Amino acid sequence: MLIVDIRHWLNESMTAPALPQLNNKVEQLGRIIAYATDLNDDHPRPKCSRRPGRKPCPGKLEAFITENLEIYWHCPVCEDEGLISGWQGLLWDLLEDGTTQ
């Protein structure tokens, strides 16, 4: 399970990865945050980025905001999962008034 405070992976302006090596992972976490916070369901379910056996997982992630205001995500195919904290107020946060679902 990946447990991350996404702010630790961003630069000082909280917009891009602090390290270029994190670019793909931050982009994926951003898609998960946008999906979980989109009350209008405009964002598609993110594809799983895991590659078990060096082959892309065909799963699409499920994600929701927990009671602790973390975003829990899970792939029903490969069972990859994680928790994202520190997402509130970032550019991927689509909650309009700061409330949670």
Summary of the structure (lengths in Angstrom):
residues: 101
radius of gyration: 13.2
end to end distance: 23.3
largest distance: 42.4
contacts: 262
relative contact order: 0.23
helix: 25%
strand: 21%
